[in-house]
Amino acid sequence: MLFRRFLGALALCLFGFSAAPALAQQGDPSFNLVNRSGRLIFGVYASLATDQDWGPDRLGDNALPNGRSFTLRLPQGPCIWDLRVVYERANGPAEERRNINLCAVTEVVFDGRQMAQPPQPQPQPRPQPPPQRATPSGNPSFNLVNQARVTVMEAYVSLSTEQEWGPDRLGNDVVAPGRHFAIRLPEGPCLYDVRFVFENGQTDERRGVNLCDVTNLILPLQRQ
């Protein structure tokens, strides 16, 4: 009988020791949060250490100035919580405390020493302008050779960058079939637009011709 009582008392003691840690994790986790960071606390978050999300901002529309405290009323039950405060603005630097037994404390002080800065956006590289095409330059003068069956009455030659054809390069001259005429142009850019008017009213044009590569420009122009 004495031996059974001894076993019963031993079992009760062992049960008490094993239950004590579990009972210690239950209680009232409410506490005062004290701001000693020298900054404005913009948001306060408290969630059970077993939760994946921080939940709502416990300050709501308020903010907590430096040197002030705020009472967080938390429901009776588990004591192990994670805390997070955000300073200055909604996406400002934050400070966190993990796995705090709030049932064992009456206040938690945030002093900014463990504050983590939010990631800064990386500056975007400035777009590079497309490479400029080299503009050829040289001597664009050429001989106009008329191999058409009608006389050339007018000849217009202008830089491709210009909006107007400019003057008739033949002046008072014409270029009969089988004849040629030298058109003198100033040294410099090579890309020109050309336009020729025949006796029968027809025209022949070409845009963006590199005249520096041309010695004789033969009419009618070959189509590209």
Solvent accessible surface area in square Angstrom, and as a share of the most:
residue,aa,sasa,rsa
1,M,157,0.70
2,L,143,0.71
3,F,138,0.57
4,R,183,0.67
5,R,164,0.60
6,F,125,0.52
7,L,83,0.41
8,G,43,0.41
9,A,56,0.43
10,L,81,0.40
11,A,58,0.45
12,L,126,0.63
13,C,73,0.43
14,L,110,0.55
15,F,135,0.56
16,G,38,0.37
17,F,156,0.65
18,S,80,0.51
19,A,23,0.18
20,A,51,0.40
21,P,81,0.51
22,A,66,0.51
23,L,130,0.65
24,A,58,0.45
25,Q,70,0.31
26,Q,104,0.46
27,G,22,0.22
28,D,71,0.37
29,P,0,0.00
30,S,23,0.15
31,F,6,0.02
32,N,59,0.30
33,L,0,0.00
34,V,13,0.08
35,N,0,0.00
36,R,145,0.53
37,S,21,0.14
38,G,56,0.53
39,R,79,0.29
40,L,71,0.35
41,I,0,0.00
42,F,85,0.35
43,G,2,0.02
44,V,1,0.00
45,Y,51,0.19
46,A,1,0.00
47,S,10,0.07
48,L,45,0.22
49,A,33,0.25
50,T,117,0.68
51,D,72,0.37
52,Q,172,0.76
53,D,109,0.57
54,W,57,0.20
55,G,45,0.44
56,P,98,0.62
57,D,41,0.21
58,R,82,0.30
59,L,5,0.03
60,G,49,0.47
61,D,155,0.80
62,N,99,0.51
63,A,44,0.34
64,L,8,0.04
65,P,60,0.38
66,N,80,0.41
67,G,56,0.54
68,R,150,0.55
69,S,65,0.42
70,F,56,0.23
71,T,53,0.31
72,L,3,0.02
73,R,191,0.70
74,L,11,0.05
75,P,90,0.57
76,Q,132,0.59
77,G,13,0.12
78,P,65,0.41
79,C,0,0.00
80,I,51,0.26
81,W,12,0.04
82,D,9,0.05
83,L,1,0.00
84,R,65,0.24
85,V,0,0.00
86,V,10,0.05
87,Y,0,0.00
88,E,72,0.32
89,R,106,0.39
90,A,80,0.62
91,N,108,0.55
92,G,5,0.05
93,P,4,0.03
94,A,8,0.07
95,E,1,0.00
96,E,52,0.23
97,R,47,0.17
98,R,136,0.50
99,N,104,0.53
100,I,31,0.16
101,N,50,0.25
102,L,0,0.00
103,C,43,0.25
104,A,77,0.60
105,V,56,0.32
106,T,111,0.65
107,E,81,0.36
108,V,11,0.07
109,V,42,0.24
110,F,0,0.00
111,D,46,0.24
112,G,16,0.15
113,R,210,0.77
114,Q,113,0.50
115,M,45,0.20
116,A,65,0.50
117,Q,116,0.51
118,P,30,0.19
119,P,131,0.82
120,Q,119,0.53
121,P,119,0.75
122,Q,142,0.63
123,P,120,0.75
124,Q,153,0.68
125,P,115,0.72
126,R,206,0.75
127,P,127,0.80
128,Q,152,0.67
129,P,99,0.62
130,P,102,0.64
131,P,128,0.81
132,Q,158,0.70
133,R,225,0.82
134,A,100,0.77
135,T,96,0.56
136,P,48,0.30
137,S,85,0.55
138,G,26,0.25
139,N,82,0.42
140,P,0,0.00
141,S,23,0.15
142,F,5,0.02
143,N,43,0.22
144,L,0,0.00
145,V,29,0.17
146,N,0,0.00
147,Q,115,0.51
148,A,16,0.12
149,R,234,0.85
150,V,45,0.26
151,T,20,0.12
152,V,0,0.00
153,M,75,0.33
154,E,59,0.26
155,A,0,0.00
156,Y,37,0.14
157,V,0,0.00
158,S,7,0.05
159,L,43,0.21
160,S,44,0.29
161,T,120,0.70
162,E,90,0.40
163,Q,170,0.76
164,E,132,0.59
165,W,60,0.21
166,G,43,0.42
167,P,96,0.60
168,D,40,0.21
169,R,83,0.30
170,L,4,0.02
171,G,50,0.49
172,N,162,0.83
173,D,75,0.39
174,V,76,0.44
175,V,2,0.01
176,A,39,0.31
177,P,60,0.37
178,G,65,0.62
179,R,157,0.57
180,H,123,0.55
181,F,50,0.21
182,A,38,0.30
183,I,4,0.02
184,R,176,0.64
185,L,12,0.06
186,P,99,0.62
187,E,135,0.60
188,G,19,0.18
189,P,64,0.40
190,C,1,0.00
191,L,65,0.32
192,Y,8,0.03
193,D,12,0.06
194,V,0,0.00
195,R,62,0.23
196,F,0,0.00
197,V,24,0.14
198,F,15,0.06
199,E,112,0.50
200,N,87,0.45
201,G,55,0.53
202,Q,120,0.53
203,T,59,0.34
204,D,6,0.03
205,E,58,0.26
206,R,40,0.15
207,R,148,0.54
208,G,42,0.41
209,V,17,0.09
210,N,45,0.23
211,L,0,0.00
212,C,39,0.23
213,D,117,0.60
214,V,36,0.21
215,T,97,0.56
216,N,77,0.40
217,L,15,0.08
218,I,79,0.40
219,L,0,0.00
220,P,80,0.50
221,L,11,0.05
222,Q,154,0.68
223,R,168,0.61
224,Q,194,0.86
